[in-house]
Structure formats: C-alpha cells, structure tokens
Amino acid sequence: MKSIRKILPLAILALIIIVSVSAVSAGFFDFLGGEDNTASDVNLTGEEINLAAAGSLKNAFDDQLIPMFEEKYPGVTVTPNYAAPGNLQTQMENGLEADVFISASNKEMDALVEEGIIDNATNVQYLENKVVLIVPADSDSNISSFDDLKDVDGEIVIANPEAAPLGRHAKEIFTNLGIWNDVESKLSIGTDVQDILNQVSQHSGECGIVFATDAKARDDVKVVCEAPEDALKTKIIYPVAITTNATNPDAAQTFIDFLQTPEAQDVFVDYGFIIHEE
C-alpha cells in the first residue's frame, strides 16, 4: 500500500510532463508551418469577387495576382474593373457592384468612406508609387528634367487632373516647381495611362507623365527622371478596402489578406511598386 502511495504521485507528475511536452511540441510545429490553416480552411467555391482597381494595377493583377489567388482558392472568380480612381468613385456612387476597391490615392477612398460606401475598418494603406517623366524609347530629345518642360515645343501628355490621381500629381509637380504657367498650354489629356503611354511611344506627344510602374511595363518608352521629392507634398499611397455592400465580405477579406502575403508583395515589387510601411 505504501508503495502505491509513493508511485501514484510520480505517475501523475509524469503524465503532466508528457501532456505539457506534447502541447508545446504541437505549438512549435505549427509555428514552423507544420499545418496550413489558410487556403485549406476557406471554401470560396462559386464566389465572385468584384474588384474595382486603379488602372496602374492592371498588369500586376491580370498577369499574376488574380491567377495566383484563383489557383490558391479553386472555385472563386475575381472580376476586375480598371479605371481612374475618380471614375471608379463616380461609378460606385452610382451603384457599381464592387466588393474590393483599390485606389491610387486616399482622396477617392476617403470620399467613399464618408458616403458610407467603404467600410473604413478594413481600409489598409498598402502600396506606394513614384511619378516619372517619359519620352519615346528612340527619342533624341534634350529633356533631362521636369524643369526642361517649360521649353519643349511639342505636347506634354498627362492624365486628367479632375479625375485621376496621376493627373493631380502632375499638376501639383508643375505648380510646386513654378512651371505651371509655362506648360499649361502644351498639355494633352490622355484618356487613361495606356493612352498616355501610346501617345508618347508613337511620338504623338513629345513626353508624358506616368507612374513608375506604368513605364516599367513598356519597352517603347524610357524614363527621363523621377519627380523631385520636394515637388510632391505627400507620398503616393494606394489604399485597399472592402465596400459596405460587398456580396461576400469574407471572400473580399480573404482577397485583401492574400494581397498582404509575401508572395503577393513580391509580385507588386517586381512590377515596380513599393510596399507601404507605417
């Protein structure tokens, strides 16, 4: 009987140690990636995610990111709508079906938040971009800086300052550099960034203003320079958020979570974007 009394506490202690070690081991292996609780636990079969995104994101999404997401989550379809953020804002205000909105500036996003169209709790400041001056790839132009634009004879192609962040940035750069009055009469408004690139590459315009990511995607234009840092008062931020009337907010959140994974961020970096850090 005495032997049993001596053995019992030891047996209980041994059991406690075994259970504790097992729990720690399980957590350790989970930490190492022993279990994948991402895609396997999410079933998006039959779901459609309507994406409203700035036009400068088209190449990255169409070429890689949307196919990557649909492969990771079989059965889901991402349907994109690309346009200038100001145009997308107007469309969403008029009933455009969108689950996720990615703008090229906070102006449109903030306006839609105030109107109750965007769920601000999901709003993520995600990417950054740069503004660059481009000329045709085969150009022999003497343009070497934004300041040289006051002396060009041809047209300077920019986006619409009233609808597109890229156009607003161009106007801000010209204004802050003190050359707006010199260039205003030379400006040609492109319908979208692809139109700007096409006009410049085909010599319809002597030069143009685009995002760095737009220029990187083409070999028929070349970058002269980036906009001077003091010519833009704020960084060019791309926010992403879910709409308040999203058909499937869980699917939309899964998409936003995917965009923040290392593999998705690597794609954006390859296309010339900068991952924003608070």
C-alpha positions as CSV (number, residue, x, y, z in Angstrom):
1,M,0.0,0.0,0.0
2,K,2.8,2.3,0.9
3,S,4.5,1.5,-2.5
4,I,1.3,2.5,-4.3
5,R,1.2,5.9,-2.4
6,K,4.8,6.6,-3.4
7,I,4.3,5.6,-7.1
8,L,1.0,7.4,-7.6
9,P,2.3,11.0,-7.3
10,L,5.2,10.1,-9.6
11,A,2.8,8.7,-12.2
12,I,0.7,11.8,-12.1
13,L,3.8,14.0,-12.4
14,A,5.0,12.0,-15.4
15,L,1.6,12.4,-17.0
16,I,1.6,16.1,-16.5
17,I,5.1,16.4,-18.1
18,I,4.0,14.3,-21.1
19,V,0.9,16.4,-21.8
20,S,2.9,19.6,-21.4
21,V,5.6,18.5,-23.8
22,S,3.0,17.4,-26.3
23,A,1.2,20.7,-26.2
24,V,4.5,22.7,-26.6
25,S,5.6,20.4,-29.4
26,A,2.4,20.9,-31.3
27,G,2.6,24.6,-31.0
28,F,6.2,24.6,-32.1
29,F,5.5,22.6,-35.2
30,D,2.5,24.8,-36.0
31,F,4.9,27.8,-35.7
32,L,7.3,26.2,-38.2
33,G,4.5,25.8,-40.6
34,G,3.6,22.2,-39.9
35,E,-0.1,23.0,-40.6
36,D,-1.5,25.2,-43.3
37,N,-4.7,26.8,-41.9
38,T,-5.1,29.3,-44.8
39,A,-6.4,28.1,-48.1
40,S,-7.5,24.7,-46.8
41,D,-9.9,26.2,-44.3
42,V,-11.5,28.6,-46.7
43,N,-14.0,27.5,-49.3
44,L,-14.8,30.1,-51.8
45,T,-16.3,27.8,-54.4
46,G,-18.9,29.6,-56.5
47,E,-18.0,33.0,-55.1
48,E,-17.2,36.1,-57.3
49,I,-15.2,39.0,-56.1
50,N,-15.8,42.2,-58.0
51,L,-12.6,44.2,-57.9
52,A,-12.6,48.0,-58.7
53,A,-8.9,49.0,-59.1
54,A,-6.8,51.8,-60.3
55,G,-5.6,51.3,-63.9
56,S,-2.0,51.3,-62.9
57,L,-2.6,47.9,-61.2
58,K,-3.9,46.2,-64.2
59,N,-0.7,44.4,-65.3
60,A,0.2,43.1,-61.9
61,F,-3.4,41.8,-61.3
62,D,-4.1,40.4,-64.7
63,D,-0.7,38.8,-65.3
64,Q,-0.1,37.2,-61.9
65,L,-2.1,38.1,-58.8
66,I,-5.6,37.2,-59.9
67,P,-4.4,33.8,-61.4
68,M,-2.4,33.2,-58.2
69,F,-5.4,33.9,-56.0
70,E,-7.8,31.8,-58.1
71,E,-5.3,28.9,-58.1
72,K,-4.9,29.1,-54.3
73,Y,-8.7,29.2,-53.8
74,P,-10.3,27.0,-56.5
75,G,-13.8,27.8,-57.4
76,V,-13.6,31.6,-56.8
77,T,-13.6,34.2,-59.6
78,V,-12.1,37.6,-59.4
79,T,-13.7,40.1,-61.9
80,P,-11.7,43.3,-62.2
81,N,-12.8,46.7,-63.4
82,Y,-9.9,49.1,-64.0
83,A,-10.2,52.8,-64.4
84,A,-9.0,56.1,-63.0
85,P,-10.0,56.2,-59.3
86,G,-12.1,59.3,-59.8
87,N,-14.1,57.5,-62.4
88,L,-14.4,54.4,-60.2
89,Q,-15.6,56.6,-57.4
90,T,-18.4,58.0,-59.6
91,Q,-19.4,54.6,-60.8
92,M,-19.5,53.2,-57.2
93,E,-21.6,56.2,-56.1
94,N,-24.0,55.3,-59.0
95,G,-24.4,51.7,-58.0
96,L,-21.4,49.8,-59.5
97,E,-21.1,46.4,-57.9
98,A,-17.8,46.2,-56.2
99,D,-16.5,44.2,-53.2
100,V,-13.0,45.5,-53.0
101,F,-11.7,48.9,-54.0
102,I,-8.1,49.8,-54.6
103,S,-7.4,53.4,-55.3
104,A,-4.2,55.2,-56.3
105,S,-4.8,57.9,-53.7
106,N,-6.7,58.4,-50.5
107,K,-8.8,61.2,-51.9
108,E,-11.4,58.9,-53.5
109,M,-11.2,56.3,-50.8
110,D,-11.9,58.9,-48.1
111,A,-14.8,60.3,-50.0
112,L,-16.4,56.9,-50.3
113,V,-15.8,56.2,-46.6
114,E,-17.7,59.4,-45.8
115,E,-20.5,58.4,-48.1
116,G,-20.8,55.0,-46.3
117,I,-19.8,53.1,-49.4
118,I,-16.5,51.8,-48.0
119,D,-16.0,50.0,-44.6
120,N,-13.2,52.1,-43.1
121,A,-12.4,49.4,-40.6
122,T,-11.0,47.3,-43.5
123,N,-9.0,50.2,-45.0
124,V,-5.3,49.4,-45.5
125,Q,-2.6,51.8,-46.6
126,Y,-0.9,49.3,-48.8
127,L,1.3,50.4,-51.8
128,E,3.4,53.3,-52.9
129,N,4.4,54.6,-56.3
130,K,6.5,57.3,-58.0
131,V,5.8,59.8,-60.7
132,V,8.2,59.8,-63.7
133,L,8.8,61.8,-66.9
134,I,8.9,59.7,-70.0
135,V,9.9,60.2,-73.7
136,P,9.7,57.7,-76.6
137,A,12.3,54.9,-76.4
138,D,14.0,56.2,-79.6
139,S,13.8,59.8,-78.7
140,D,16.8,62.1,-79.1
141,S,15.2,64.8,-77.0
142,N,17.3,67.1,-74.8
143,I,14.7,66.8,-72.0
144,S,16.6,65.8,-68.8
145,S,14.4,67.2,-66.0
146,F,10.9,68.4,-65.2
147,D,12.2,71.9,-65.4
148,D,13.0,71.4,-69.1
149,L,9.3,71.0,-69.9
150,K,8.8,74.8,-70.0
151,D,11.0,74.9,-73.1
152,V,9.5,71.9,-75.1
153,D,7.8,72.6,-78.4
154,G,5.6,69.5,-78.5
155,E,2.7,68.3,-76.3
156,I,3.1,67.0,-72.8
157,V,0.7,64.2,-72.2
158,I,-0.8,63.8,-68.7
159,A,-3.9,62.3,-67.1
160,N,-7.0,64.3,-66.3
161,P,-6.3,66.3,-63.1
162,E,-10.0,66.3,-62.3
163,A,-10.5,62.5,-62.4
164,A,-7.1,60.8,-62.0
165,P,-4.6,61.0,-59.1
166,L,-1.8,60.8,-61.7
167,G,-3.2,64.0,-63.3
168,R,-3.4,65.7,-59.9
169,H,0.1,64.7,-59.1
170,A,1.3,66.1,-62.5
171,K,-0.4,69.4,-61.8
172,E,1.0,69.6,-58.3
173,I,4.5,68.9,-59.6
174,F,4.3,71.7,-62.2
175,T,2.8,74.1,-59.7
176,N,5.4,73.4,-57.0
177,L,8.2,73.7,-59.5
178,G,6.8,77.0,-60.7
179,I,6.4,76.0,-64.3
180,W,2.6,75.5,-64.5
181,N,2.0,78.7,-66.4
182,D,4.7,77.7,-68.9
183,V,3.4,74.2,-69.6
184,E,-0.4,74.6,-69.3
185,S,-0.9,75.5,-72.9
186,K,1.2,72.4,-74.0
187,L,-0.8,69.8,-72.1
188,S,-2.6,67.0,-73.8
189,I,-5.0,65.0,-71.7
190,G,-4.8,61.2,-72.1
191,T,-8.0,59.1,-71.5
192,D,-6.0,56.7,-69.3
193,V,-2.5,55.7,-68.6
194,Q,-2.3,53.3,-71.6
195,D,-3.4,56.2,-73.8
196,I,-0.6,58.4,-72.4
197,L,2.0,55.6,-73.0
198,N,0.7,55.1,-76.5
199,Q,0.8,58.7,-77.4
200,V,4.3,59.1,-76.2
201,S,5.6,55.9,-77.7
202,Q,4.1,56.9,-81.1
203,H,5.5,60.4,-80.9
204,S,2.1,62.0,-80.7
205,G,3.3,63.7,-77.6
206,E,6.9,64.8,-77.0
207,C,6.8,63.5,-73.5
208,G,4.4,62.3,-70.8
209,I,3.9,61.9,-67.0
210,V,3.1,58.4,-65.7
211,F,3.6,56.3,-62.6
212,A,7.0,54.5,-62.4
213,T,5.2,51.2,-62.6
214,D,3.5,52.1,-65.9
215,A,6.8,53.0,-67.5
216,K,8.4,49.8,-66.3
217,A,5.9,47.7,-68.1
218,R,6.7,49.1,-71.5
219,D,9.9,49.0,-73.6
220,D,8.7,51.6,-76.1
221,V,9.2,54.5,-73.7
222,K,12.1,55.4,-71.5
223,V,12.2,57.3,-68.2
224,V,14.0,60.6,-68.1
225,C,13.7,61.2,-64.4
226,E,11.6,60.8,-61.3
227,A,9.7,63.8,-59.9
228,P,11.8,65.7,-57.4
229,E,10.9,64.8,-53.8
230,D,10.0,68.4,-52.8
231,A,7.6,68.6,-55.8
232,L,5.1,66.3,-54.1
233,K,4.0,67.1,-50.6
234,T,2.7,63.6,-49.8
235,K,3.6,60.1,-50.7
236,I,1.6,58.4,-53.4
237,I,-0.4,55.8,-51.5
238,Y,-2.6,53.0,-52.8
239,P,-5.3,52.1,-50.1
240,V,-7.4,49.0,-50.3
241,A,-10.7,48.3,-48.6
242,I,-14.0,46.4,-48.6
243,T,-17.3,48.0,-49.6
244,T,-20.1,48.1,-47.1
245,N,-22.4,46.3,-49.6
246,A,-19.9,43.6,-50.5
247,T,-21.8,40.4,-51.6
248,N,-19.4,38.2,-49.7
249,P,-17.3,40.2,-47.2
250,D,-15.5,37.1,-46.0
251,A,-14.3,36.4,-49.6
252,A,-13.3,40.0,-50.0
253,Q,-11.3,40.0,-46.8
254,T,-9.6,36.7,-47.9
255,F,-8.6,38.5,-51.1
256,I,-7.2,41.5,-49.1
257,D,-5.3,39.1,-46.8
258,F,-3.8,37.4,-49.8
259,L,-2.6,40.7,-51.2
260,Q,-0.6,41.1,-48.0
261,T,1.2,37.8,-48.2
262,P,4.9,37.7,-49.0
263,E,4.3,36.0,-52.4
264,A,1.8,38.7,-53.4
265,Q,4.0,41.5,-52.2
266,D,6.9,40.1,-54.2
267,V,4.8,40.4,-57.3
268,F,4.0,44.1,-56.6
269,V,7.7,44.8,-56.0
270,D,8.6,43.1,-59.3
271,Y,6.2,45.4,-61.1
272,G,7.8,48.5,-59.5
273,F,5.6,49.2,-56.5
274,I,6.8,49.9,-53.0
275,I,5.2,48.1,-50.1
276,H,4.0,50.9,-47.8
277,E,5.2,50.7,-44.2
278,E,3.6,52.8,-41.4
